[in-house]
Amino acid sequence: EKFKMAAKSQLEERDSNIPESIKTQNFTEEEMRQEMDNFLRIINAFLYYKEDSYRRVDKMEGDYLQLSASHKQLLPHYLTHLDAVRRAVDTNYKFISNIVASGSEIFKNSGMSISNPAEMYSCKQAASGFDMEKVVTTIKQFFRDWSKKGQQERDVCYKPILEEIKEIFPSSSIHPSQVSILVPGSGLGRLAWEIAKLGYCCQGNEFSMYMLLSSNYILNNSLPVESVTLHPWVLRSSNNLTYKDQLDDIKIPDVDTSELSAYGLFSMAAGDFLEVYTTKDEWDCVVTCFFMDTAHNVITYLEKIHHILKPGGHWINLGPLLYHFADMGRELSIELAYEDIRTIAEKQFGFSFLKELTSVNCCYLTDPNCMMQTFYKCVFSVAKKPL
């Protein structure tokens, strides 16, 4: 999805120290029409979640009904399980409906709003498989970023970054609120929120409208701790040790999202990282977590990070290189090995690497109870821009 509009969350009301480079872009009438069409397409995908999920479950039930009578007798619980799956889908859909309702006017100041959200429910259409997979993945992101059950997965990725920030910018030497940190590809915002909670001036940047709508809801509605139940794995019918694993739930949020430091400054900006951030020498630190491989051409990310960092600024990176566009034949995709990325960062842009680990085992959206576990051997590095 393409969404270039820069927009700020309600949490930005007290962020006077956030750099001033984030401004709403000027669009032609045709560009605005395209952006609005995209916005409505994504809203429609959210609203189609229940129908699409029921269709999947109906397929499973239809397959079961084709079994012989003797085989059905061996599975007396199966239809009951499918009914439980449908109820879990209903629970997820209630939450999704709240996301849509909360986000219907998220970009009202830019003309990107829905005057009558109720109309969307009555005129929703079948969404593409691509769009529905994005919705399902978004639900799983709440497991990673905002549930207790996702803490182990978070800690492996986020803790080293947070500890490094505290080491580079110790409160004994500089007041955290004077340190500006950018987190591109911030997803549902937990890492950026954790940085702001330490007192730093932090901005998350996100391109995906699925993530933006969802992060808006979780961050701006002051939900009571663990007040929402979700079933992130409900549509996974393979690699389940027990049926209970498929129905396993999470409670979100695991923290009070309104509890930030008295001086921590937090904001979210929507848009393409390469287009939104243009001011030179503006940020003290750029944090990229599972982000560098989202580039069509990773060299453009290196150029941008070097451009926007202040002289002596730090780039903290953690993640694999699962290039997002590698299997999309019509998309430009330059798939570099890490050795090339490091060499270009050093020789072309003058970064000095202060720390580098090349075998940090990380999971991403992985149910610990699933019979298939996927691990990435991630790179964790800290580099400094020359003075």
N, C-alpha and C positions, 0 to 999 in steps of 0.2 A: 504494500500500500504506500502511496505517496502523500505525505502530509508535511507541508513546509511551513505552516503558520506558526509563528512564535507566540506562545501564550503562557501566562503565569498563573500559578495556583493561588488560592486564597491564603496559603501559608506565607506568601511573599509580602503580606501587608506590612511587616516590620523589618524588611530586609534592605534598609537604606544603603548598606555597604556592598550589596551585590553589584558586580560590574554592570555598566550601562549599555553593553553591546547587544542585549536582547531586545529587539524592537520588532513590532509587527511589520511584516513585509507588505509592499504594495503589490496588488494583483490586478491583472486585467479582468474584465468581466468574464471572459472565457475561462481563465484560470480559476476564478472563484466558482464558476459553475462546475468545473471538473473536481475541485476540492469538495464542494458540497455533495456531488454525486458519490464521491468516495466515502465521505462521512456517513451518508445515508446507507451505503452498501454495507458498511461495517456495523452500523446500528441494526440493520436488517439481519445480519449474520448472528448477532447476539440474540435477537428475538426469535430466530429460527432454531435455536439450540434444542428446545424441547421436541419439536416435530422431528428434527433430524435424529435425535437420540432415540425417540420412540420407534422411528423407522428401523434403526439398527436392532433394537430389542425385538421388534416384531419379526424381523428376519430370523433371529435366533429361535423365537417361538415357532415360526413356520418350519424351520429345519427340524426342530424336535418333533413336531407333529407328523413328520414324514417317517419317523422311526417305526419299526414294527412294534406291535403290542408288547411282545416279550422284552424288547429293549426299553420301552417306556417304563415298564414295571421296575426296571433297575434304577430308574431316576425319579422316584416319587416326589422328590423335593424340588425338581428343576423349575417347574412353572411357578412355584412359590418364590424361588430365588429371582426369577425374572420380574415378578411383581415388586419385589423389594428393590430391584434395579430401577424400575420406573418411579418408585417413590423417591429414590435418591436423586434421580434426574429432576423430579419436581422440586426438590430442595435446592438443587443447584440453580434451577431456572428462576426461582423466587429471588435468589441473590442477584442473578444476572439482570432481572427486571429492575432491581434497585439501582444497579450500576447505570443502566440506560436512563432511568428517571433522573438520577443525580447528574448525569453528564449531558442531558439534553440541551443545556445552555452553557456548557463549559467554555465555549469560545464565542459567546454572544457578542462580545465587543468587536469581533472580527466578522460578524455575519454568519458564523457557523453555528447555528442553533436550530432547534425544532420548535416551531410555534405551538404545535399541538402534538405532544408525544403520543397521546392515545391513538392518534391516527396511524402511527407506525404499527401498532399491534393488529389492527384490522386489515392492513394492506401488505403485510410482510409476505415475501416470496421465498421460494426455495433458493438457498445459498449454495455456492460452489463448495466442493470438497475441500479446496484450499482454505477458503474462509472459515469453514466449520472446524478444521483442524487448528486454526489460529485461536478460535474460541475455546476449544478443549485445552489447548496449551496454556491459555491465559488462566483458566481455573487451576491448573497444576502449579502455576507460578505462585499462587497464594500459599500453597504448601511450602515452597522454598522460602519465600520472603516473609510471611506473616503468621506462621504457625509454630507451636512448640515442636511438633514432630519434624519440622524442617530445620531445626536449629543445628543439628550435626552437619548437614549439608552446607548451611550458611557459614558455620564457624570455620570450616576448612578453607573457604574462599575469602570471607570478609575479615576474619580476625587478623591474618597476617597484614592485610592492607591497613586496618585500623591501628595496629601496633606500629607499623612503619610511619604512619602519619604522626603519631604521638612522639616518635623518636626524632623525626625530622623537624617538627615544629613543637618543641616542648613548651608547656605553659609557663615554665620557669624563665624562658627567654623571650617569649612573644605571646601576647594575648591571643587566644585562638580566634576571636572574632575578627582579628586583623588579617587572618589567613584565608584566601579565597581558593576554594577547591571545586573543580568541575568533574562530574561523573557522567560522561556520555554513555548512552545505552543503559540507562538506569532502570529500565523495566518498571516494576511496581514500587521502586523508590526506597527499598529498605536500606541498602548500603549508603545512599546519600543521606537518609534520615539518621542513621547511626553516626555518620560523620558530623552532622549538625548537632546531634545530641551531645557530642564531645565539646561543643562550643564553637566549632569552626563555621565559617561562612561558606555554605555548600549549596551548589545548584546541580540538580539532576537534569539530564537532557534525554529525551526519548522521541523516537521517530514513529513508532507503532501506535496507531490510534487505539488498538485493542488494549495496549498497556496504559496509554494516557487516560482513557475513560476509567479503567479499573483503578489506577493509582489515585486518580481524582477522588473516587469514592472512598477508598480506604484511608486516605490522608486527610480529607477535608470534612468528614462527617462525624468525627469524634465517637466512633462506635465503642460501646463498652467492651472491655477485655473479654475475649472468647465468647462473644454474644452471637456469632454467626457460625453455623455448621455447613461444611461443604464436603462433597465426596469426590475428591480429585481423580480417583482411579476407576470410577464407576463404569466407564465404557471400555475398560481393558478386559477383554474376555480370554486372553491368553496369559500363560505364565503365572497363574494364580495357584498357590498351594492350597488355599481354602477359598470358598465363596465369600467368606467373611472378609478376606483381604481385598476383594474387588469392591466391597461396600464400605471399607474402612473410611472413617471420617476425620476431619480436622476441625479445630475451633480457631477462629480468627476474630480479631487480631490477637496476638499473644502479648501485646504491650498496649499501653495507652499512647496512641499516636500523637496526642496533643502535648505529651510530656517532653518538651525539648529543653535544652539548657536555657537559663535566663538570658544568655547573650548569644546563643547559637542561632544562626540565620539560615533559613532553609527555603528553597524555591525549586520549582520544576518548570522547565521550558520545553515546549513542543517544537519539533522540527528536525530537519536534516543537519547533523553535526557539522558537515562541511559548509553548509549555507548559512546557518544561524550565527556561528561564531566567526567574526571577521576582524575584530580589534586586535592589534598586535601587542604583545607583551602585557597581557591583562591578568593572567591567572598564576597563582603561586604553585599550584599543583593540579595535574590532570590524572585522574584515576580511571583506568580502563580494566574492567572485569568482565571476562567473556564477551569482549567487544571487538577486538581488532580483526577477527575473522568475519565480521559483518560487512566489510568493505568490498566494493567491486575491485578496487585497486588499493591495497594496504599502504602503498607509498603516499597516497593522498592523505591518509590519516596521520602518517608521520609528519608530513609537511604542515598539516593543520595544528597538530600538537606543538610542534616547534614554534610555529608562528604565534600562537596565543599564550604560550608560557612566558612568564617574565624571565629575564636573564637570571640564571641561577635557579630557576624553577625546577620542580621535580615531576617526573612521569613515573607513576607506579602502575605496573601491568601484571595481571594474572589471567591466564586462560589458555585454551588450546588453539588450534588453527583448523577448525572445521568450517572451511569457507562456505558461506551461506549460498553463494550463487554458482558453486562449482558444477552443479548438475542441471542448471537452467541454460539450455542451449542458446536462447536469445538474449541472455544477459552477459555483459562483460564480466569476466572473472579472472583475476591475476592471482594465482595460487603459489605464493612464495614459501619456501622453507624458512624456518625461524632463523637459520644462519644468515640468510640474505637480509631479513628484517633488521637483525642486530648490526650487521655490517653497514647497511645504509644509514641506520640511526647514528652510528659512530662516525663514519667517514663523510657522509653528505651533510649531516645536521649537527655534528659535533657533540652529540650526547656522550657523557661518560657514565658507564655502568658501575653503580656502587654495590649492587647486590644482584645475584642471578642464581636461581634454582631451576633445574630443568626437568624435575620428576616429582611434581606436587600432584598427588593423586586426588582428583576431585570428581564428584558426581554432579549431575545436572538434571533436576526434575526426576529423581529416581526414588521410587517407592522402596524402602528398605525391606519390605516383605515380598517383593516381586521375585520370581524365580530367575529373572534375567536382570543382571546388574551391569551397568555400563560405567566405566571409569575413564577419565581423561588424565593423561600424564601432562599436566599443565606446566607452563613456564611462569615463574614469579620473578619479576625484575624491578629494580629501582634505578632510574637513570636521571642524570642531572644535565640541564641545558647550560651551555657555557655562559659565562658572565659577559 
